[in-house]
Amino acid sequence: MAVNVAPDVAPIGVVVAMESELQHLLHRVTPVRELRDGPWLDRVVSAGKVPLIALCSGIGMVNAAAGTEHLIGRYAPRAILNYGCAGAHRRDIHPGDVIIGDGTVHHGAVHILASGDEFFPGKDYEVTGEVVASTELATDPRLRNLAIEAAEGWTPEPWPKGLNLPREIEQRAPPTHVGRVASADIWTQFH
């Protein structure tokens, strides 16, 4: 059963993996109430007149999917945002940089070939004659463009000095990037 928070306005859902990531939002909004629903702690908050439902789903794609489905089923939100802290596979992206996702890739769907090479299938592909659904999802272009527009002229706070910034990287104001975001239940590292 859907529960409407404000009868005239559908809320925006926010899903993050860890409590430490959720704190970035909770310090900037007005708490309204908390609701416990099974494993979920729904934090109903407001950003001005905009109702939000903030949810810490736990780490991993299954937890994120389950938390997202919970918000959809219970609150019928007009949009769901996901954010968090992550690593990067591009050397020009540093700690503190902001990434606006224009799609997501299921990194865990990598195929290790007999040669030892990695192959990411991306779009629909076939295994023994059966079509397997895409491991890549596009972002809603309207929402992506709104995020890009909102970020124009905004500079995030610099990454704190001494907090895991590699020695060879010079401190700088973090820029905003637009690109694909990889999601997986495994830690990855490229050299």
C-alpha positions as CSV (number, residue, x, y, z in Angstrom):
1,M,0.0,0.0,0.0
2,A,1.4,3.4,-1.0
3,V,1.7,5.9,1.8
4,N,1.6,9.5,0.6
5,V,3.7,11.8,2.8
6,A,2.2,15.1,1.5
7,P,-1.1,14.6,-0.2
8,D,-0.5,17.1,-3.0
9,V,3.2,16.4,-3.8
10,A,4.8,13.0,-4.4
11,P,8.1,12.7,-2.5
12,I,11.5,12.2,-3.9
13,G,13.2,9.0,-2.7
14,V,16.9,9.0,-1.8
15,V,18.8,5.7,-1.5
16,V,22.4,5.4,-0.2
17,A,24.4,2.4,0.9
18,M,25.9,3.6,4.2
19,E,24.8,5.8,7.1
20,S,28.0,7.9,6.7
21,E,26.9,8.8,3.2
22,L,23.3,9.6,4.3
23,Q,24.7,12.1,6.8
24,H,25.6,14.5,4.0
25,L,21.8,14.9,3.3
26,L,20.5,14.7,6.8
27,H,22.6,17.7,7.9
28,R,20.9,19.8,5.2
29,V,17.2,19.0,5.6
30,T,14.5,19.3,8.2
31,P,13.5,16.0,9.9
32,V,9.8,15.3,9.8
33,R,9.5,11.7,11.2
34,E,11.1,8.2,11.0
35,L,9.1,5.1,10.2
36,R,10.4,1.5,10.7
37,D,9.1,-0.9,8.1
38,G,10.6,-4.3,8.4
39,P,14.4,-3.9,7.8
40,W,13.9,-0.3,6.5
41,L,14.2,2.9,8.5
42,D,12.4,5.5,6.3
43,R,13.5,9.0,7.2
44,V,10.8,11.5,6.1
45,V,12.5,14.9,5.7
46,S,11.9,18.1,3.8
47,A,14.2,20.3,1.8
48,G,12.2,23.5,1.8
49,K,8.7,22.5,0.6
50,V,10.0,19.3,-1.1
51,P,9.3,16.1,0.8
52,L,12.0,13.4,0.7
53,I,12.2,9.9,1.9
54,A,15.8,9.0,2.8
55,L,16.8,5.4,3.1
56,C,20.1,3.7,3.9
57,S,19.8,0.4,2.0
58,G,23.1,-1.3,2.9
59,I,26.0,-2.0,0.6
60,G,25.5,-3.9,-2.6
61,M,23.3,-3.9,-5.7
62,V,20.7,-6.3,-4.2
63,N,20.3,-4.1,-1.2
64,A,20.0,-1.0,-3.3
65,A,17.4,-2.6,-5.6
66,A,15.4,-3.9,-2.6
67,G,15.5,-0.5,-0.9
68,T,14.5,1.2,-4.1
69,E,11.6,-1.2,-4.6
70,H,10.5,-0.6,-1.0
71,L,10.4,3.2,-1.6
72,I,8.5,2.7,-4.9
73,G,5.9,0.3,-3.4
74,R,5.3,2.4,-0.2
75,Y,5.6,6.0,-1.3
76,A,5.2,6.1,-5.2
77,P,8.0,8.8,-5.4
78,R,8.2,11.0,-8.4
79,A,12.0,10.3,-8.6
80,I,14.6,8.3,-6.8
81,L,18.1,9.6,-6.4
82,N,21.1,7.5,-5.5
83,Y,24.4,8.9,-4.3
84,G,27.5,7.8,-2.5
85,C,31.2,7.8,-2.2
86,A,33.0,5.6,-4.7
87,G,36.3,5.0,-6.5
88,A,37.1,5.8,-10.1
89,H,38.8,4.0,-12.9
90,R,39.8,7.2,-14.6
91,R,43.1,8.9,-13.4
92,D,41.6,12.4,-13.9
93,I,38.9,11.8,-11.3
94,H,40.1,12.5,-7.8
95,P,38.6,12.1,-4.3
96,G,35.9,14.7,-3.8
97,D,35.0,15.0,-7.5
98,V,31.3,14.8,-8.3
99,I,30.0,12.4,-11.0
100,I,26.6,12.9,-12.6
101,G,25.7,9.4,-13.9
102,D,24.5,9.2,-17.5
103,G,24.2,5.5,-17.1
104,T,25.2,2.5,-15.0
105,V,27.1,-0.6,-15.9
106,H,26.7,-3.8,-13.9
107,H,30.4,-4.4,-13.4
108,G,29.8,-7.7,-11.8
109,A,28.5,-9.1,-15.1
110,V,32.1,-9.2,-16.4
111,H,33.0,-12.3,-18.4
112,I,36.5,-13.7,-17.8
113,L,37.5,-15.2,-21.1
114,A,39.7,-18.3,-21.6
115,S,42.6,-16.0,-22.4
116,G,42.2,-14.3,-19.0
117,D,40.9,-11.1,-20.6
118,E,37.9,-9.4,-19.3
119,F,34.8,-8.7,-21.5
120,F,31.9,-6.5,-20.5
121,P,28.9,-7.5,-22.6
122,G,27.1,-4.2,-22.2
123,K,23.9,-4.4,-24.3
124,D,21.7,-7.5,-24.7
125,Y,23.8,-10.6,-25.6
126,E,23.3,-14.2,-26.2
127,V,24.3,-17.3,-24.2
128,T,23.6,-20.7,-25.6
129,G,20.9,-19.3,-27.8
130,E,19.1,-17.4,-25.0
131,V,19.1,-13.6,-24.9
132,V,20.4,-12.1,-21.7
133,A,19.1,-8.7,-20.7
134,S,21.4,-5.7,-20.8
135,T,24.0,-5.1,-18.1
136,E,23.9,-1.4,-18.9
137,L,21.1,1.0,-18.0
138,A,20.8,4.6,-19.3
139,T,19.8,7.5,-17.0
140,D,16.7,9.4,-17.7
141,P,18.0,12.2,-20.0
142,R,15.6,14.8,-18.5
143,L,16.8,14.1,-15.0
144,R,20.4,13.9,-16.0
145,N,20.1,17.3,-17.7
146,L,18.5,18.8,-14.7
147,A,21.4,17.6,-12.5
148,I,23.9,19.0,-15.0
149,E,22.1,22.3,-15.1
150,A,21.9,22.4,-11.2
151,A,25.7,21.8,-11.1
152,E,26.6,24.7,-13.4
153,G,28.6,27.3,-11.5
154,W,28.7,25.1,-8.4
155,T,32.0,24.0,-6.9
156,P,32.0,21.3,-4.2
157,E,34.1,21.8,-1.1
158,P,37.7,20.6,-1.6
159,W,38.6,17.2,-0.4
160,P,40.0,17.4,3.2
161,K,43.8,17.6,3.2
162,G,45.5,14.4,4.3
163,L,42.3,12.3,3.8
164,N,43.5,9.5,1.4
165,L,44.5,11.9,-1.4
166,P,47.5,10.3,-3.1
167,R,50.7,12.2,-2.6
168,E,51.3,12.7,-6.3
169,I,47.9,14.4,-6.7
170,E,47.9,18.2,-6.2
171,Q,45.0,19.6,-4.1
172,R,42.4,21.3,-6.3
173,A,38.8,22.3,-6.4
174,P,36.7,19.3,-7.3
175,P,35.0,19.5,-10.7
176,T,31.8,17.8,-11.8
177,H,32.0,15.0,-14.4
178,V,29.3,13.4,-16.4
179,G,29.8,9.7,-17.3
180,R,28.9,6.1,-16.6
181,V,28.9,4.7,-13.1
182,A,29.9,1.1,-12.5
183,S,28.0,-0.8,-9.9
184,A,29.1,-4.1,-8.4
185,D,29.2,-6.1,-5.2
186,I,32.9,-6.5,-5.5
187,W,35.8,-4.1,-4.9
188,T,37.8,-3.4,-8.1
189,Q,41.1,-1.8,-8.7
190,F,43.0,-1.0,-11.9
191,H,46.7,0.0,-12.1
